[in-house]
Amino acid sequence: MSRRSAGLLLAVLALGGCGVPVDDAPRPVAQPPGPFPTPATASPTTASGRVEETLCFVRDDKLGRTVRRVDVRPSVEVQLQHLLAGPTEKERQAGLTSALPGTVVVAGARVNGALAEVDVRAAGEETGRSDEVFAFGQIVCTLTARDDVDRVSFRRDGRPLDVPRADGSFSRDPLTVADYAPLMPGR
């Protein structure tokens, strides 16, 4: 047997031993300890698997972002629930407030592509009051901070809703954080 043939035979034998053994029947596999976030629920930002959730509140007549640590990436509806619950005690002590109570009543939300569609119920007539502008700005700022949302539309009773923007105008079109830029810090 030539040296080349012997080398080839050894390579074939070595490769044959690299396969996965075959069982006669399926066997159960224990799940490793978790939790393990999935792309649909979270993208870990720390070794412990916790993620950041950005919420926008009001501070000194500006929209202010705060970041909370959560176990999994919340859905749009859950993130809105966190926003509607208002700032935590620690966030209030840091000067954050909310314009949402009594201004905008969120009835539901969903993501359609990169558009978050928010359903609202009447909390009074739209007047363009500054707190109403801040309330809608809080929602737009919060949802567009997500990596899967780049604009937000509002609906009432299935129809597009005229929403106040920071410049005092109203829009039925989807809104972005740029529509509230004058209310952002540094402006």
CORKA-V156313 format. One record per residue. N is the residue number from 1. RES is the residue in three letters. PHI is phi in whole degrees, 0 to 359 (NA if undefined). BURIAL is b if it has 16 or more other ideal C-beta (glycine too) atoms within 10 Angstrom, else e. D_LAST is the distance of its C-alpha to the last C-alpha in Angstrom with 1 decimal. Layout:
BEGIN
N|RES|PHI|BURIAL|D_LAST, N|RES|PHI|BURIAL|D_LAST
END
This chain:
BEGIN
1|MET|NA|e|82.6, 2|SER|284|e|80.6, 3|ARG|298|e|77.8, 4|ARG|294|e|75.3, 5|SER|296|e|76.6, 6|ALA|295|e|76.4, 7|GLY|296|e|72.8, 8|LEU|294|e|72.0, 9|LEU|296|e|73.8, 10|LEU|296|e|71.9, 11|ALA|296|e|68.5, 12|VAL|295|e|69.5, 13|LEU|294|e|70.6, 14|ALA|294|e|67.4, 15|LEU|294|e|65.2, 16|GLY|295|e|67.3, 17|GLY|276|e|66.6, 18|CYS|269|e|62.8, 19|GLY|283|e|62.6, 20|VAL|274|e|61.6, 21|PRO|295|e|64.7, 22|VAL|261|e|65.8, 23|ASP|267|e|66.5, 24|ASP|285|e|69.2, 25|ALA|216|e|67.0, 26|PRO|297|e|63.3, 27|ARG|233|e|62.2, 28|PRO|290|e|59.4, 29|VAL|241|e|56.4, 30|ALA|283|e|54.6, 31|GLN|287|e|50.8, 32|PRO|293|e|49.2, 33|PRO|300|e|47.4, 34|GLY|233|e|43.8, 35|PRO|280|e|41.4, 36|PHE|245|e|40.4, 37|PRO|292|b|37.3, 38|THR|254|e|37.8, 39|PRO|303|e|35.4, 40|ALA|284|e|35.3, 41|THR|248|e|34.4, 42|ALA|194|b|32.5, 43|SER|231|e|31.6, 44|PRO|298|e|32.2, 45|THR|243|e|29.7, 46|THR|225|e|32.0, 47|ALA|298|e|35.8, 48|SER|277|e|36.4, 49|GLY|86|e|35.0, 50|ARG|277|b|32.1, 51|VAL|236|b|28.9, 52|GLU|264|e|25.2, 53|GLU|237|b|23.9, 54|THR|266|b|20.1, 55|LEU|234|b|19.3, 56|CYS|246|b|16.2, 57|PHE|238|b|16.3, 58|VAL|250|b|14.4, 59|ARG|216|b|13.4, 60|ASP|53|e|12.4, 61|ASP|59|e|11.3, 62|LYS|223|b|9.0, 63|LEU|281|b|10.8, 64|GLY|239|b|12.2, 65|ARG|272|e|14.5, 66|THR|228|b|17.9, 67|VAL|244|e|20.8, 68|ARG|248|e|24.3, 69|ARG|264|e|27.5, 70|VAL|231|e|29.9, 71|ASP|287|e|33.3, 72|VAL|224|b|32.8, 73|ARG|297|b|30.1, 74|PRO|284|b|29.9, 75|SER|291|e|30.4, 76|VAL|302|b|27.8, 77|GLU|297|e|29.7, 78|VAL|294|e|30.0, 79|GLN|296|b|26.3, 80|LEU|295|b|25.7, 81|GLN|299|e|28.3, 82|HIS|297|b|26.6, 83|LEU|295|b|23.3, 84|LEU|293|b|25.4, 85|ALA|291|e|27.2, 86|GLY|88|e|24.1, 87|PRO|292|b|23.0, 88|THR|288|e|25.8, 89|GLU|302|e|27.0, 90|LYS|297|e|25.4, 91|GLU|293|b|22.0, 92|ARG|296|e|22.5, 93|GLN|297|e|23.4, 94|ALA|275|e|20.2, 95|GLY|96|e|18.4, 96|LEU|276|b|17.9, 97|THR|227|b|19.2, 98|SER|228|b|19.7, 99|ALA|266|b|19.6, 100|LEU|287|b|22.2, 101|PRO|302|e|25.5, 102|GLY|80|e|27.1, 103|THR|252|b|24.5, 104|VAL|232|b|25.0, 105|VAL|250|b|28.3, 106|VAL|277|b|28.3, 107|ALA|258|e|31.8, 108|GLY|165|e|31.5, 109|ALA|201|b|29.7, 110|ARG|206|e|30.8, 111|VAL|252|e|29.7, 112|ASN|234|e|31.1, 113|GLY|69|e|30.5, 114|ALA|257|e|26.7, 115|LEU|255|e|26.1, 116|ALA|269|b|25.9, 117|GLU|254|b|27.7, 118|VAL|249|b|27.1, 119|ASP|266|b|29.8, 120|VAL|236|b|29.0, 121|ARG|255|e|31.5, 122|ALA|296|e|31.2, 123|ALA|238|e|29.6, 124|GLY|129|e|29.8, 125|GLU|285|e|28.9, 126|GLU|292|b|25.5, 127|THR|240|e|24.1, 128|GLY|79|e|20.4, 129|ARG|304|e|20.0, 130|SER|299|e|16.6, 131|ASP|291|e|18.2, 132|GLU|290|b|19.5, 133|VAL|300|b|16.2, 134|PHE|296|b|15.0, 135|ALA|299|b|18.5, 136|PHE|293|b|18.4, 137|GLY|299|b|14.9, 138|GLN|300|b|16.4, 139|ILE|293|b|19.3, 140|VAL|297|b|17.6, 141|CYS|299|b|15.2, 142|THR|294|b|18.4, 143|LEU|288|b|20.8, 144|THR|283|b|18.9, 145|ALA|285|b|18.5, 146|ARG|285|b|22.3, 147|ASP|281|e|23.9, 148|ASP|255|e|26.1, 149|VAL|229|b|23.6, 150|ASP|239|e|21.2, 151|ARG|204|b|21.1, 152|VAL|226|b|22.1, 153|SER|242|b|24.4, 154|PHE|238|b|25.7, 155|ARG|225|b|29.3, 156|ARG|226|b|31.4, 157|ASP|53|e|35.2, 158|GLY|80|e|35.0, 159|ARG|245|e|33.0, 160|PRO|303|e|29.5, 161|LEU|251|b|27.3, 162|ASP|288|e|24.9, 163|VAL|242|b|21.6, 164|PRO|288|b|18.7, 165|ARG|255|b|15.4, 166|ALA|298|b|12.0, 167|ASP|277|e|13.1, 168|GLY|92|e|16.3, 169|SER|277|e|18.6, 170|PHE|248|e|20.9, 171|SER|219|b|21.9, 172|ARG|264|e|24.9, 173|ASP|285|e|23.9, 174|PRO|303|b|22.6, 175|LEU|251|b|18.9, 176|THR|235|e|16.6, 177|VAL|297|b|13.3, 178|ALA|298|e|11.9, 179|ASP|293|b|13.0, 180|TYR|240|b|10.6, 181|ALA|305|e|7.5, 182|PRO|297|e|5.8, 183|LEU|265|b|7.1, 184|MET|272|b|6.2, 185|PRO|302|e|5.6, 186|GLY|88|e|3.8, 187|ARG|253|e|0.0
END
